[in-house]
Amino acid sequence: MILEKSRGTGFFVTEDGYVLTNFHVVEDTRRIVVKTKAGSFPAKVVRADKSNDLALLKVEGKFSALPIVNSREGKLGAMVFTIGFPLTDLQGKSPKLSKGEIASLSGMQDDPRHFQISAAVQAGNSGGALVNEFGNVVGVVVAKLDAVKAFKLTGDLPQNVNYAVKSSYILSLLEAVPEVAEKLKQAQPSKARAFEDVVKEAEAAAAMVVGY
């Protein structure tokens, strides 16, 4: 029996089965499985960007996908949300919604690659799409501030400090794969939509990623 090594979230970027997640979710795994409501699908790594903690996977089938826009669409204070599979042993395997704002246009120690977000994330949220109010991906959830380390350094416990890789780095990765770049979905227009509709689209494109 092969034991599970890691578990995270991913999302479909094309309708023919290309999935984006964090590199650390699939790093040093021998087998990867992408799980959706339609079933479980064996996946392979197509391309990885270890420095930005991104990995592109491929499974066979037809799926719902999300459009990706440039990070410039992510404004300070903008509402964002993610749907993922946090702490599944405790919370169960159904997808969970987490909503918040872009709290900073840079990450830890002013890292320009990241947004700081106030949407709560836990272990298992890694690799989830960070989606804006229009239904476009502006980033991918990557980490939360380590509360224990922060307390040791500052004597204070951080409250809900989390990070997402900006979508411009996602697009750079995807555009380097021609068969993916030509299939990316067109962005949703920047006009008001019912939040429930946007959430439904994001949920349909979300998947659990399990590494063995």
VENPE-V44583 format. One record per helix or strand of 2 or more residues. SS is the DSSP state (@ for helix, = for strand). FROM is the first residue (numbers start at 1). TO is the last residue. If there is no record, write none. Layout:
# VENPE-V44583
ss->SS from->FROM to->TO
ss->SS from->FROM to->TO
This chain:
# VENPE-V44583
ss->= from->6 to->12
ss->= from->18 to->21
ss->@ from->23 to->26
ss->= from->32 to->36
ss->= from->39 to->49
ss->@ from->50 to->52
ss->= from->54 to->58
ss->= from->67 to->68
ss->@ from->71 to->73
ss->= from->79 to->84
ss->@ from->88 to->91
ss->= from->96 to->104
ss->@ from->108 to->110
ss->= from->114 to->117
ss->= from->129 to->132
ss->= from->136 to->144
ss->@ from->147 to->154
ss->= from->162 to->166
ss->@ from->167 to->175
ss->@ from->178 to->181
ss->@ from->195 to->205
ss->= from->206 to->211
